[in-house]
Amino acid sequence: MKNSKIYIWILSGIILALTIQACAKPRIIIDASKTKTLISPTMWGIFFEDINFGGDGGLYAELVKNRSFEFTDGMMGWSKTTKRGARGVISIRDTNSFEPANPHYLRIEVRGAGEGFGVTNEGFRGIGIQKGKKYWFSVYARSPIEPMSFKVEVIASDGRKLAEARFSDVSGDWTKYTCSMEAMDTDAKAKLNLLATRKGLLDVDMVSLFPEDSALSFKGYPVPGLRKDLVQMLADLRPGFFRFPGGCIVEGRDLDNRYQWKNTIGDINRRKTIICRWNNEFDHRYTPDYFQSFGLGFYEYFLLAEQIGAEPMPIINCGMACQFNTAQLAPMDELGSYVQDALDLIEFANGPATSEWGSKRAEMGHPEPFNMKMLGIGNEQWGPQYIERYKVFVKAIKEKYPDIKLIAATGSDPEIFPNGPAEVKYLQTELRKLNAEIIDEHFYRGPDWFLKSADHYDNYERNGPKIFVGEYGAQSVGVASPDNRNNLHCALAEAAFMIGLERNADLVRMSCYAPLFGNANAWQWTPDLIWFDNLRVYGTPNYYVQRMFSLNRGDKVLSVQLNDLPEMEGQKKSLYVSSSLDEKEGYVIVKAVNITAETINATVELQGTGELSPNAKAIVLSSDKLTDENSLDNPKKVYPIESNLPISGSTFNYGFKPYSLTVLRVPLK
Ligand code: AHR
């Protein structure tokens, strides 16, 4: 009897202890005296590619599609317009053209002028026009027979005229005609008419319309022709680096279609238009009107990087076309011109204004060097073909420019490219043997993978190349599925993964989400970080995750210990936490993702900080459902909210909201 009483007592004790343990309050212990590693200023950056009409029809503010009549179908984007009483014929011609690099132009042959005969441009899924805003129109025109006159009109989707300008005495030589027009109303789907108003011939080329605020400058800095609201979205991210021009666009479907930076600088009239490789890549989003005018070219990319305070990171073709498409290879004995392109690019960016390529930069308006520090050799390349080409590039570049950091490709996401894991292993092994400085890894996976892979780099080989996570994005349905959503679930999964990147900042030096932009009316690939239409733009929850990380980077990783967290199934955690020290500004920064549907009330213990100021802040991105997302009509449904967090000491309680990313900023005294 006595024994069984003792037994019951012991048993109850054990149960009580277990219950206390199960209910113990989660603890986050951060030790600021144990700084683990430095965080690179380039840790969080951006990846730009002209995909989803992100360049032409997006960031590049030109409103006229096929302005130089160089699309495969020269009339694409244009249609004949005959006003009352008019008659005539239009044709695409290339004799005595205005610019041999883009030889085609439009001839308007007027047999009866009536109220105007000519063409209408549909813009990029319409032309976005805003009331009271000024638009800069320009055209090269000539009249081969006798003086001609013409008018331009901006017409709203309901037929109202929003702006008009008239030109007369068009002469026989190609001449640029320009004017500024103020819009009388707003319309997202306006059109542009160009109508001859006399009998005779009118030849036109480079028909162009820009919002004046974009064409002239951004914040007083000359970035020609970039859409101001989209640039602002990039500037707000305060990115550490700016990767351009892609992406698969670097490689092209075949080598002719590859990105050749030299064709994208200098006079825009001479920048040869080519088909965009995303034009016909996906049957689900076939976009036959997708071309690259290169109005947004390498000079503009460098300027933009400088303007938004990001390190420029160009990626160069390495003699290999996209291995998902033709996989065409430049023979090794013809690689010289590709390597020369890389060397010349460095001179263009950094060389003195007196050097051959530096002088081209200076002529365009930037005599000072751009101070480029890194260059990517190829985008998603694999196989021995890559290694043998990579070696040639490294040798030539390092001989001349030993300080330029070179980024090596390690194929595409191992899960989606042919023989992926084995190819990645092969590349990693070979690149290690070659002492590669930085290798570029890509991840397009489901949100669960990102949650389970927050520790992806924890046990990674440290001796050797640093890592650049050069493209990633959680795909809610499947890789590049048209049904993927930029929802909170994906954004939080990426945030959990980024917490892992931050923890491994000694190894992972840079990272960026991809793709950057999606034109809501003309995309091919979803999800994307920033969506826009002709007049509006919004950041996805994923965008705000990137912004919260970038604006709260910190410069040193702090040690974090997590005790008594609620359990989750699989390899997932309920709460993902990292911490960093911003020494310059004097803050301890805590980032935490709560992926559960419940508030997690935790004790936060900050050790080794010295005295803390009580004026902490909490910035929280959350929403009711993981499926919540932003949209053009509701751009801030999922939006970070900042609030004061008064604390009375170095240990405090904090309730991490359900489905949230939280950044706590605790000022040091
Ligand atoms: O980001 C979209 C595409 O995904 C990139 O162009 C390519 O590098 C990757 O396969």
Boltz pocket constraint, residues with backbone or C-beta under 6 A from the ligand:
constraints:
  - pocket:
      binder: B
      contacts: [[A, 49], [A, 51], [A, 246], [A, 247], [A, 248], [A, 249], [A, 379], [A, 380], [A, 412], [A, 471], [A, 514], [A, 515], [A, 525]]
      max_distance: 6.0
